[in-house]
């Protein structure tokens, strides 16, 4: 069954171009011109991935991303931001709002499709069904669930993949570049600072359970996952 992609873009020519490129790549496509239409479309059928324009009339794409990441049914849906803002601070702002990747306009249809496939691959890896438990924190890959001391932890797709990698390779130090290769699949478009953004988001979600201390910064080297102080 083909993946369902929702395009949220207020400019009709861009929306049509994206719809054509994504449809030709074998994806099922639906469209929305603003945040309100997007929410109605999601309520009708939750997509597998959302292409979300930064600048939308009414509610901005960034605000919509934040709202979707707080929703029970949409928190795990990956988001790729479509933005004319290429400055680093805007990219980081989009990532911190919950976006899993961003594409700066103007972009080629081929690049966009490659980004979509890369995000979907790391959100839905194949052949990983193990259960890992470290110090009271458990990850069930088959059920795509994380449990801390019996309480379920709700993670975004990228934070889940990051935690899954960390728990599968505890006590080892990984540089930002190594984490990009192993967790993001060597996507050349992703900057190393992206790792820091997702590390902060992972720690924030684990903090109420007391497990943020497991994600440790090793000064000058990178990050390590360890149950030891």
C-alpha positions in Angstrom: 0.0 0.0 0.0 1.4 3.4 -1.0 2.2 6.0 1.6 -0.2 8.9 2.0 1.4 12.4 1.7 -0.5 15.6 2.7 0.7 18.8 1.0 0.0 22.0 2.9 0.8 24.9 0.6 -1.2 28.1 -0.1 0.4 28.9 -3.5 -1.5 26.8 -6.1 1.4 26.6 -8.7 3.8 25.2 -6.1 1.1 22.9 -4.7 0.4 21.5 -8.2 4.1 21.0 -8.9 4.6 19.2 -5.6 1.5 17.1 -6.2 2.7 16.0 -9.6 6.2 15.1 -8.4 5.0 13.2 -5.3 2.3 11.5 -7.2 4.6 10.4 -10.0 6.9 8.9 -7.3 4.1 6.5 -6.4 2.7 8.2 -3.3 -0.9 8.9 -2.6 -1.5 12.6 -2.3 -4.0 15.0 -0.7 -3.8 18.8 -0.5 -4.6 21.7 1.8 -4.2 25.4 1.2 -4.0 26.5 4.8 -3.8 25.2 8.4 -7.6 24.9 8.8 -8.0 22.8 5.7 -4.9 20.7 6.8 -6.5 20.0 10.2 -9.8 18.9 8.5 -7.9 16.7 6.1 -5.9 15.1 8.9 -9.1 14.5 10.9 -10.5 12.7 7.9 -7.4 10.6 7.3 -4.1 10.9 9.1 -1.3 11.0 6.5 2.1 9.1 6.7 4.0 12.4 6.1 3.2 16.1 5.9 4.8 18.6 3.5 4.2 21.8 5.3 4.8 25.3 4.0 6.3 27.8 6.5 4.3 30.8 5.4 0.6 30.1 5.4 -2.4 32.5 5.7 -3.8 32.6 9.3 -1.9 30.1 11.3 1.7 29.7 10.2 3.3 26.4 9.3 5.6 26.5 12.3 2.6 27.0 14.7 0.7 24.2 12.9 3.7 21.9 13.3 3.8 22.6 17.1 0.1 21.9 17.4 0.4 18.6 15.4 3.3 17.5 17.6 1.2 18.0 20.7 -1.7 16.0 19.3 -2.2 12.4 20.4 -2.9 11.1 16.9 -0.4 13.3 15.0 2.6 13.5 17.3 4.4 10.7 15.4 3.6 12.0 11.9 6.9 13.2 10.3 6.9 16.7 8.9 9.0 18.3 6.2 9.0 22.1 6.1 8.9 23.9 2.8 10.4 27.2 3.3 11.9 30.2 1.5 13.9 31.0 4.6 17.3 29.6 4.2 19.0 31.1 7.2 20.2 28.7 9.8 18.2 30.3 12.6 15.0 29.7 10.7 15.9 26.1 9.9 16.6 25.4 13.6 13.3 27.1 14.6 11.5 24.8 12.2 13.2 21.7 13.6 12.5 22.8 17.2 8.8 23.2 16.3 8.8 19.5 15.4 9.8 19.3 11.7 12.0 16.3 10.8 13.5 18.0 7.8 13.3 21.1 5.7 13.5 22.0 2.0 14.5 25.5 1.0 12.6 27.0 -2.0 13.3 26.9 -4.9 13.8 23.1 -4.8 13.8 20.4 -7.4 11.1 17.8 -7.5 13.8 15.1 -7.5 15.4 16.5 -4.3 12.0 16.7 -2.6 11.1 13.1 -3.4 14.5 12.0 -2.1 13.9 13.9 1.2 10.5 12.3 1.6 11.9 8.8 1.0 14.8 9.4 3.4 12.4 10.5 6.2 10.0 7.6 5.6 12.9 5.1 5.7 14.2 6.3 9.1 10.7 6.5 10.5 9.7 3.0 9.4 12.9 0.8 9.4 12.6 -2.8 8.3 13.8 -5.8 10.2 14.1 -4.2 13.6 11.8 -5.9 16.1 14.0 -6.3 19.2 13.1 -5.2 22.7 15.8 -3.4 24.7 15.8 -2.4 28.3 18.3 -0.3 30.2 17.9 0.8 33.7 14.1 0.8 33.7 13.8 2.3 30.3 12.4 -0.1 27.7 12.1 0.1 23.9 9.9 -2.3 22.0 10.7 -1.9 18.3 8.0 -4.3 17.1 5.3 -2.3 18.9 7.1 1.0 18.3 6.7 1.8 22.0 9.0 3.2 24.7 8.1 2.6 28.4 9.8 4.2 31.4 9.1 2.4 34.7 5.8 1.2 33.3 4.7 4.5 31.9 4.5 5.1 28.1 6.8 7.7 26.7 5.6 9.6 23.6 8.4 10.4 21.2 8.5 12.0 17.8 9.7 9.7 14.9 13.3 11.1 14.8 13.7 11.1 18.6 12.5 7.5 18.6 15.1 6.5 16.0 17.8 8.4 18.0 16.8 6.6 21.2 16.6 3.3 19.4 20.1 3.7 18.1 21.5 4.9 21.5 19.9 2.0 23.4 21.2 -0.5 20.8 24.7 0.9 21.3 25.1 1.9 25.0 28.3 3.2 26.6 29.9 4.2 23.3 30.6 7.8 22.3 29.4 8.9 18.9 30.2 12.2 17.1 27.5 14.3 15.5 28.7 13.1 12.1 28.5 9.5 13.1 25.0 9.9 14.5 23.9 11.6 11.2 25.2 8.6 9.3 23.6 6.0 11.6 20.3 7.6 12.5 19.6 9.9 9.5 21.0 7.5 7.0 23.8 9.6 5.7 21.5 12.2 4.3 23.9 14.8 2.9 21.3 17.6 3.3 21.2 17.4 7.1 23.5 19.7 9.1 25.4 18.5 12.2 23.5 21.1 14.3 20.4 19.1 13.6 21.7 16.4 16.0 21.9 18.9 18.9 18.3 20.0 18.3 17.0 16.4 18.4 19.2 15.6 21.4 17.5 18.5 23.3 14.1 17.3 22.3 14.8 13.7 23.4 16.1 14.9 26.7 13.1 17.1 27.2 10.7 14.1 26.7 12.7 11.8 29.0 13.2 14.4 31.7 9.8 13.9 33.5 10.7 10.2 33.9 14.3 11.0 35.1 16.0 9.4 32.1 17.3 12.5 30.4 20.6 11.9 32.4 21.1 8.8 30.3 21.7 11.0 27.2 25.2 12.3 28.0 27.3 15.0 26.4 31.0 14.1 26.1 32.7 17.4 25.7 34.7 17.7 22.5 33.6 14.3 21.2 29.8 13.9 20.9 27.2 12.0 22.8 26.9 8.7 24.8 23.9 6.8 26.1 24.7 5.4 29.6 22.8 4.4 32.7 25.9 5.3 34.7 26.7 8.8 35.8 
